[in-house]
């Protein structure tokens, strides 16, 4: 349980719901994310693809950028889920770009919840474990 009374499972389920809003007609790989702020708010995001791929945005960055746009700068945890055509089979870890974006706002002990099933089962890790050598200015 986080300090905000939102459990990791609740955050995992919110990510599963967010995944349903994915726009991924090219890869058919749907991803959802649910970001918990230290103020207790949850921001969700889904991946949104584009035919030229470069302007595609990942679910994690979608959630983080929405939260930042709304004035949030401190985060407790993020849940991430993905699967081909919405079928969740195992872990979908954040890409390198998303890990770097997380490191801009989050400490190495930031909780990353990797959803493993449509029932909300998950594994937990930290940003520091996923990105031990972050780039900082």
GROMACS elastic network, one bead per residue, 0.5 to 0.9 nm:
[ bonds ]
;  ai    aj funct       b0    kb
    1     4     6  0.78846   500
    1     5     6  0.62309   500
    1     6     6  0.62650   500
    1     8     6  0.62146   500
    1     9     6  0.87847   500
    2     5     6  0.56818   500
    2     6     6  0.59322   500
    2     7     6  0.60678   500
    2     8     6  0.73881   500
    2    76     6  0.74660   500
    2    77     6  0.82056   500
    3     6     6  0.76706   500
    3    38     6  0.79351   500
    3    40     6  0.84269   500
    3    76     6  0.82926   500
    4     7     6  0.83456   500
    4    36     6  0.84859   500
    4    37     6  0.85070   500
    4    38     6  0.70027   500
    4    39     6  0.73617   500
    4    40     6  0.51874   500
    4    41     6  0.86619   500
    4    76     6  0.85922   500
    5    40     6  0.79549   500
    6     9     6  0.82409   500
    6    10     6  0.62879   500
    6    11     6  0.69119   500
    6    36     6  0.81839   500
    6    40     6  0.77522   500
    7    10     6  0.51412   500
    7    11     6  0.63601   500
    7    12     6  0.85754   500
    8    11     6  0.50767   500
    8    12     6  0.60769   500
    8    13     6  0.86774   500
    8    77     6  0.83060   500
    8    78     6  0.88000   500
    8    79     6  0.76667   500
    8   113     6  0.69783   500
    8   122     6  0.82154   500
    8   124     6  0.86519   500
    9    13     6  0.61717   500
    9    14     6  0.85884   500
    9    79     6  0.88968   500
    9   113     6  0.88184   500
    9   115     6  0.87657   500
    9   120     6  0.58446   500
    9   121     6  0.69953   500
    9   122     6  0.74761   500
   10    13     6  0.51195   500
   10    14     6  0.62499   500
   10    15     6  0.87231   500
   10   120     6  0.78516   500
   11    14     6  0.50222   500
   11    15     6  0.63171   500
   11    16     6  0.87643   500
   11    33     6  0.86737   500
   11    34     6  0.60277   500
   11    35     6  0.76458   500
   11    36     6  0.75893   500
   11    42     6  0.81261   500
   11    77     6  0.84808   500
   11    78     6  0.74301   500
   11    79     6  0.58957   500
   11    80     6  0.89754   500
   11   113     6  0.82070   500
   11   120     6  0.86609   500
   12    15     6  0.51244   500
   12    16     6  0.64022   500
   12    17     6  0.88581   500
   12    33     6  0.82146   500
   12    34     6  0.72337   500
   12    78     6  0.84612   500
   12    79     6  0.52845   500
   12    80     6  0.71313   500
   12    81     6  0.76571   500
   12   113     6  0.70733   500
   12   114     6  0.78363   500
   12   115     6  0.59589   500
   12   119     6  0.89202   500
   12   120     6  0.54354   500
   12   121     6  0.75430   500
   12   122     6  0.72181   500
   13    17     6  0.63703   500
   13    18     6  0.86687   500
   13    34     6  0.85890   500
   13    79     6  0.85813   500
   13   115     6  0.85407   500
   13   118     6  0.80173   500
   13   119     6  0.76041   500
   13   120     6  0.53798   500
   13   121     6  0.88481   500
   14    17     6  0.51070   500
   14    18     6  0.62116   500
   14    19     6  0.86822   500
   14    32     6  0.84040   500
   14    33     6  0.76181   500
   14    34     6  0.58603   500
   14    42     6  0.85890   500
   14    44     6  0.73955   500
   14    79     6  0.80909   500
   15    19     6  0.61495   500
   15    20     6  0.89550   500
   15    31     6  0.83030   500
   15    35     6  0.84601   500
   15    44     6  0.67999   500
   15    45     6  0.78819   500
   15    46     6  0.84687   500
   15    78     6  0.86816   500
   15    79     6  0.59732   500
   15    80     6  0.60412   500
   15    81     6  0.62183   500
   15   115     6  0.82074   500
   15   120     6  0.89712   500
   16    19     6  0.51198   500
   16    20     6  0.69644   500
   16    31     6  0.83252   500
   16    32     6  0.60784   500
   16    33     6  0.76346   500
   16    34     6  0.85120   500
   16    79     6  0.89418   500
   16    80     6  0.81446   500
   16    81     6  0.63197   500
   16    82     6  0.81629   500
   16   115     6  0.82356   500
   16   118     6  0.69621   500
   16   119     6  0.89088   500
   16   120     6  0.76389   500
   17    20     6  0.55243   500
   17    21     6  0.75910   500
   17    32     6  0.73484   500
   17    33     6  0.88764   500
   17    44     6  0.88240   500
   18    21     6  0.55572   500
   18    22     6  0.73621   500
   18    31     6  0.78706   500
   18    33     6  0.63813   500
   18    34     6  0.72939   500
   18    44     6  0.60174   500
   18    45     6  0.59684   500
   18    46     6  0.57679   500
   18    59     6  0.85621   500
   19    22     6  0.54383   500
   19    30     6  0.59872   500
   19    33     6  0.71352   500
   19    45     6  0.76776   500
   19    46     6  0.54966   500
   19    47     6  0.78126   500
   19    59     6  0.81870   500
   19    80     6  0.89874   500
   19    81     6  0.71393   500
   19    82     6  0.70548   500
   19    83     6  0.89456   500
   19    86     6  0.72602   500
   20    23     6  0.87448   500
   20    30     6  0.75826   500
   20    31     6  0.82256   500
   20    32     6  0.74411   500
   20    46     6  0.78190   500
   20    86     6  0.72751   500
   21    30     6  0.84345   500
   21    31     6  0.87718   500
   21    32     6  0.78423   500
   21    45     6  0.81577   500
   21    46     6  0.59996   500
   21    47     6  0.81762   500
   21    48     6  0.88409   500
   22    29     6  0.85822   500
   22    30     6  0.55161   500
   22    31     6  0.64343   500
   22    32     6  0.71059   500
   22    45     6  0.83038   500
   22    47     6  0.52086   500
   22    48     6  0.59666   500
   22    49     6  0.84531   500
   22    59     6  0.81546   500
   22    86     6  0.89486   500
   23    26     6  0.89268   500
   23    28     6  0.84154   500
   23    30     6  0.74027   500
   23    46     6  0.75931   500
   23    47     6  0.63477   500
   23    49     6  0.60166   500
   23    50     6  0.87505   500
   24    27     6  0.59056   500
   24    28     6  0.50988   500
   24    29     6  0.62426   500
   24    30     6  0.61834   500
   24    31     6  0.88253   500
   24    47     6  0.69878   500
   24    48     6  0.60340   500
   24    49     6  0.52292   500
   24    50     6  0.80438   500
   24    85     6  0.86543   500
   25    28     6  0.53836   500
   25    29     6  0.83461   500
   25    49     6  0.72509   500
   25    50     6  0.84841   500
   25    51     6  0.86752   500
   26    29     6  0.82465   500
   26    49     6  0.72034   500
   26    50     6  0.78453   500
   26    51     6  0.70518   500
   26    53     6  0.87710   500
   27    30     6  0.82361   500
   27    49     6  0.82668   500
   27    84     6  0.80311   500
   27    85     6  0.87995   500
   28    83     6  0.83795   500
   28    84     6  0.56758   500
   28    85     6  0.51820   500
   28    86     6  0.80916   500
   29    47     6  0.87110   500
   29    82     6  0.68821   500
   29    83     6  0.54668   500
   29    85     6  0.56732   500
   29    86     6  0.69775   500
   29    87     6  0.88194   500
   30    46     6  0.75228   500
   30    47     6  0.66240   500
   30    48     6  0.88098   500
   30    59     6  0.89391   500
   30    81     6  0.83186   500
   30    82     6  0.54186   500
   30    83     6  0.55518   500
   30    84     6  0.61748   500
   30    85     6  0.61204   500
   30    86     6  0.54967   500
   30    87     6  0.84325   500
   31    45     6  0.84016   500
   31    46     6  0.55879   500
   31    47     6  0.55260   500
   31    48     6  0.89592   500
   31    58     6  0.75276   500
   31    59     6  0.59507   500
   31    60     6  0.85696   500
   31    80     6  0.72786   500
   31    81     6  0.56055   500
   31    83     6  0.66823   500
   31    84     6  0.88893   500
   31    86     6  0.78328   500
   31    92     6  0.80896   500
   32    44     6  0.73424   500
   32    45     6  0.57891   500
   32    47     6  0.67141   500
   32    58     6  0.85387   500
   32    59     6  0.53470   500
   32    60     6  0.74180   500
   32    79     6  0.81790   500
   32    80     6  0.58998   500
   32    81     6  0.53783   500
   32    82     6  0.63244   500
   33    43     6  0.82437   500
   33    44     6  0.54981   500
   33    45     6  0.52145   500
   33    46     6  0.62980   500
   33    47     6  0.87310   500
   33    58     6  0.89495   500
   33    59     6  0.54307   500
   33    60     6  0.53926   500
   33    61     6  0.87891   500
   33    62     6  0.83552   500
   33    63     6  0.66759   500
   33    78     6  0.67561   500
   33    79     6  0.54495   500
   33    81     6  0.64849   500
   33    82     6  0.88191   500
   34    42     6  0.63970   500
   34    43     6  0.57117   500
   34    45     6  0.65543   500
   34    59     6  0.85787   500
   34    60     6  0.77077   500
   34    63     6  0.68066   500
   34    77     6  0.83582   500
   34    78     6  0.55413   500
   34    79     6  0.51809   500
   34    80     6  0.67839   500
   35    41     6  0.81294   500
   35    42     6  0.54079   500
   35    43     6  0.51092   500
   35    44     6  0.61016   500
   35    45     6  0.83650   500
   35    60     6  0.78951   500
   35    63     6  0.63372   500
   35    64     6  0.69857   500
   35    67     6  0.82535   500
   35    75     6  0.73333   500
   35    76     6  0.78099   500
   35    77     6  0.59708   500
   35    79     6  0.65365   500
   35    80     6  0.88388   500
   36    39     6  0.81705   500
   36    40     6  0.63294   500
   36    41     6  0.58448   500
   36    43     6  0.66646   500
   36    44     6  0.88873   500
   36    74     6  0.89967   500
   36    75     6  0.58925   500
   36    76     6  0.55266   500
   36    77     6  0.52154   500
   36    78     6  0.60611   500
   36    79     6  0.85243   500
   37    40     6  0.52757   500
   37    41     6  0.53257   500
   37    42     6  0.63226   500
   37    43     6  0.79553   500
   37    67     6  0.81591   500
   37    72     6  0.70946   500
   37    73     6  0.79051   500
   37    74     6  0.58615   500
   37    76     6  0.54380   500
   37    77     6  0.72626   500
   37    78     6  0.89146   500
   38    41     6  0.74690   500
   38    72     6  0.86133   500
   38    73     6  0.86606   500
   38    74     6  0.55902   500
   38    75     6  0.50395   500
   38    76     6  0.53580   500
   38    77     6  0.86318   500
   39    72     6  0.82602   500
   39    74     6  0.78457   500
   39    75     6  0.81118   500
   39    76     6  0.89023   500
   40    75     6  0.89355   500
   40    76     6  0.86428   500
   41    67     6  0.89612   500
   42    63     6  0.89226   500
   42    67     6  0.85124   500
   43    63     6  0.55063   500
   43    64     6  0.75081   500
   43    66     6  0.71501   500
   43    67     6  0.61623   500
   44    59     6  0.78242   500
   44    60     6  0.81654   500
   44    62     6  0.76617   500
   44    64     6  0.83396   500
   44    66     6  0.83472   500
   44    67     6  0.88144   500
   45    58     6  0.80687   500
   45    60     6  0.63312   500
   45    61     6  0.76337   500
   45    62     6  0.50085   500
   45    64     6  0.81052   500
   45    66     6  0.82210   500
   46    57     6  0.84076   500
   46    58     6  0.67308   500
   46    60     6  0.73993   500
   46    61     6  0.89213   500
   46    62     6  0.66881   500
   46    63     6  0.76795   500
   47    56     6  0.74623   500
   47    57     6  0.56898   500
   47    60     6  0.78926   500
   47    61     6  0.86882   500
   47    62     6  0.72988   500
   48    55     6  0.88191   500
   48    56     6  0.57113   500
   48    57     6  0.54984   500
   48    58     6  0.66844   500
   48    59     6  0.74838   500
   48    62     6  0.86271   500
   49    52     6  0.84592   500
   49    53     6  0.63905   500
   49    54     6  0.86765   500
   49    55     6  0.73191   500
   49    57     6  0.65796   500
   49    58     6  0.83032   500
   50    53     6  0.50935   500
   50    54     6  0.74333   500
   50    55     6  0.61500   500
   50    56     6  0.53158   500
   50    57     6  0.86771   500
   51    54     6  0.85034   500
   51    55     6  0.86097   500
   51    56     6  0.84260   500
   52    55     6  0.69520   500
   52    56     6  0.80186   500
   53    56     6  0.52407   500
   53    57     6  0.88607   500
   54    57     6  0.83605   500
   57    60     6  0.84203   500
   57    61     6  0.67539   500
   57    62     6  0.65497   500
   58    61     6  0.55100   500
   58    62     6  0.61457   500
   58    63     6  0.88022   500
   58    94     6  0.85708   500
   58    95     6  0.84262   500
   58    98     6  0.74866   500
   59    63     6  0.62441   500
   59    64     6  0.86330   500
   59    80     6  0.80908   500
   59    98     6  0.89430   500
   60    63     6  0.52943   500
   60    64     6  0.61881   500
   60    65     6  0.85415   500
   60    78     6  0.79851   500
   60    79     6  0.86764   500
   60    80     6  0.73129   500
   60    94     6  0.73277   500
   60    98     6  0.63879   500
   60    99     6  0.89534   500
   60   101     6  0.89820   500
   60   102     6  0.85646   500
   61    65     6  0.57533   500
   61    66     6  0.82128   500
   61    97     6  0.86900   500
   61    98     6  0.60334   500
   61   101     6  0.71793   500
   61   102     6  0.81910   500
   62    65     6  0.54209   500
   62    66     6  0.61374   500
   62    67     6  0.86684   500
   63    66     6  0.52258   500
   63    67     6  0.62244   500
   63    68     6  0.86887   500
   64    67     6  0.51387   500
   64    68     6  0.61455   500
   64    69     6  0.84987   500
   64    72     6  0.88639   500
   64   101     6  0.82906   500
   64   102     6  0.78384   500
   64   105     6  0.89989   500
   65    68     6  0.50278   500
   65    69     6  0.59333   500
   65    70     6  0.85020   500
   66    69     6  0.50392   500
   66    70     6  0.62746   500
   66    71     6  0.88939   500
   66    72     6  0.87933   500
   67    70     6  0.50536   500
   67    71     6  0.65370   500
   67    72     6  0.53044   500
   67    73     6  0.75819   500
   68    71     6  0.50990   500
   68    73     6  0.58898   500
   68    74     6  0.89877   500
   69    72     6  0.73052   500
   72    75     6  0.78735   500
   73   105     6  0.64371   500
   73   106     6  0.86792   500
   74   105     6  0.66817   500
   74   106     6  0.70786   500
   75    78     6  0.81677   500
   75   105     6  0.74342   500
   75   106     6  0.64980   500
   75   110     6  0.76157   500
   76   106     6  0.80976   500
   76   110     6  0.61247   500
   76   111     6  0.65455   500
   77   110     6  0.59628   500
   77   112     6  0.57779   500
   77   113     6  0.72648   500
   77   126     6  0.89643   500
   78   110     6  0.82750   500
   78   111     6  0.65271   500
   78   112     6  0.51733   500
   78   113     6  0.59508   500
   78   114     6  0.85193   500
   79   111     6  0.85223   500
   79   112     6  0.60217   500
   79   114     6  0.58762   500
   79   115     6  0.67255   500
   79   122     6  0.87266   500
   79   124     6  0.89755   500
   80    91     6  0.84907   500
   80    92     6  0.68598   500
   80    93     6  0.71397   500
   80    94     6  0.74484   500
   80   112     6  0.76512   500
   80   113     6  0.62395   500
   80   114     6  0.52551   500
   80   115     6  0.59504   500
   81    88     6  0.72790   500
   81    90     6  0.88308   500
   81    91     6  0.70923   500
   81    92     6  0.57653   500
   81    93     6  0.80006   500
   81   113     6  0.87228   500
   81   114     6  0.63740   500
   81   115     6  0.50671   500
   81   116     6  0.71906   500
   81   117     6  0.84267   500
   81   118     6  0.89823   500
   82    85     6  0.89311   500
   82    86     6  0.67757   500
   82    87     6  0.75861   500
   82    88     6  0.59388   500
   82    89     6  0.80656   500
   82    90     6  0.85025   500
   82    91     6  0.74478   500
   82    92     6  0.53790   500
   82    93     6  0.85447   500
   82   115     6  0.80292   500
   82   116     6  0.86848   500
   83    89     6  0.64109   500
   83    90     6  0.82820   500
   83    91     6  0.86836   500
   83    92     6  0.74154   500
   84    87     6  0.54554   500
   84    88     6  0.73326   500
   84    89     6  0.85527   500
   85    88     6  0.86855   500
   87   117     6  0.87800   500
   87   118     6  0.80571   500
   88    91     6  0.80975   500
   88    92     6  0.87411   500
   88   115     6  0.83338   500
   88   116     6  0.66287   500
   88   117     6  0.55903   500
   88   118     6  0.61638   500
   89    92     6  0.86176   500
   89   116     6  0.63511   500
   89   117     6  0.64933   500
   89   118     6  0.86585   500
   90   114     6  0.86976   500
   90   115     6  0.75356   500
   90   117     6  0.68894   500
   91   114     6  0.58850   500
   91   115     6  0.62525   500
   91   116     6  0.53152   500
   91   117     6  0.86501   500
   91   122     6  0.83346   500
   91   123     6  0.83063   500
   92    95     6  0.89325   500
   92   114     6  0.67014   500
   92   115     6  0.75667   500
   92   116     6  0.80300   500
   93   114     6  0.66774   500
   93   130     6  0.87243   500
   94    97     6  0.80457   500
   94    98     6  0.58406   500
   94    99     6  0.62424   500
   94   114     6  0.89649   500
   94   130     6  0.86449   500
   95    98     6  0.53566   500
   95    99     6  0.62913   500
   95   100     6  0.87952   500
   96    99     6  0.50241   500
   96   100     6  0.62308   500
   96   101     6  0.86743   500
   96   131     6  0.81545   500
   97   100     6  0.51443   500
   97   101     6  0.62598   500
   97   102     6  0.86759   500
   98   102     6  0.61157   500
   98   103     6  0.85873   500
   99   102     6  0.50767   500
   99   103     6  0.62843   500
   99   104     6  0.89367   500
   99   127     6  0.71722   500
   99   130     6  0.74285   500
   99   131     6  0.65665   500
   99   134     6  0.84600   500
  100   103     6  0.50331   500
  100   104     6  0.66497   500
  100   131     6  0.77387   500
  100   134     6  0.66206   500
  100   135     6  0.72604   500
  101   104     6  0.52454   500
  101   105     6  0.72489   500
  101   106     6  0.87314   500
  102   105     6  0.55964   500
  102   106     6  0.56173   500
  102   107     6  0.84231   500
  102   110     6  0.87083   500
  102   127     6  0.76272   500
  103   106     6  0.50633   500
  103   107     6  0.65373   500
  103   108     6  0.74353   500
  103   110     6  0.89555   500
  103   127     6  0.74230   500
  103   128     6  0.87018   500
  103   131     6  0.82797   500
  103   134     6  0.68229   500
  103   135     6  0.82290   500
  103   136     6  0.85063   500
  104   107     6  0.84091   500
  104   136     6  0.80644   500
  106   109     6  0.79132   500
  106   110     6  0.58677   500
  106   127     6  0.78877   500
  107   110     6  0.54339   500
  107   127     6  0.73534   500
  107   128     6  0.76305   500
  108   111     6  0.85461   500
  108   126     6  0.65372   500
  108   127     6  0.50698   500
  108   129     6  0.76046   500
  108   130     6  0.89726   500
  108   131     6  0.81311   500
  108   132     6  0.80027   500
  109   112     6  0.89769   500
  109   125     6  0.86707   500
  109   126     6  0.53648   500
  109   127     6  0.61694   500
  109   128     6  0.61009   500
  109   129     6  0.84493   500
  110   125     6  0.84784   500
  110   126     6  0.53970   500
  110   127     6  0.54847   500
  110   128     6  0.75774   500
  111   124     6  0.68761   500
  111   125     6  0.60782   500
  111   127     6  0.66091   500
  112   123     6  0.84464   500
  112   124     6  0.57728   500
  112   125     6  0.52392   500
  112   126     6  0.52337   500
  112   127     6  0.64218   500
  112   130     6  0.88522   500
  113   122     6  0.63483   500
  113   123     6  0.58788   500
  113   125     6  0.65038   500
  113   126     6  0.82737   500
  114   121     6  0.86078   500
  114   122     6  0.53543   500
  114   123     6  0.51996   500
  114   124     6  0.60910   500
  114   125     6  0.77517   500
  115   118     6  0.80437   500
  115   120     6  0.62640   500
  115   121     6  0.58364   500
  115   123     6  0.64722   500
  115   124     6  0.86223   500
  116   119     6  0.84264   500
  116   120     6  0.70652   500
  116   121     6  0.54717   500
  116   122     6  0.50099   500
  116   123     6  0.71957   500
  117   120     6  0.55412   500
  117   121     6  0.52998   500
  117   122     6  0.71546   500
  118   121     6  0.73503   500
  125   128     6  0.84304   500
  125   129     6  0.66677   500
  125   130     6  0.75821   500
  126   129     6  0.52563   500
  126   130     6  0.64538   500
  126   131     6  0.86182   500
  127   130     6  0.50249   500
  127   131     6  0.58297   500
  127   132     6  0.77927   500
  128   131     6  0.51085   500
  128   133     6  0.80636   500
  128   134     6  0.83987   500
  129   132     6  0.57344   500
  131   134     6  0.59048   500
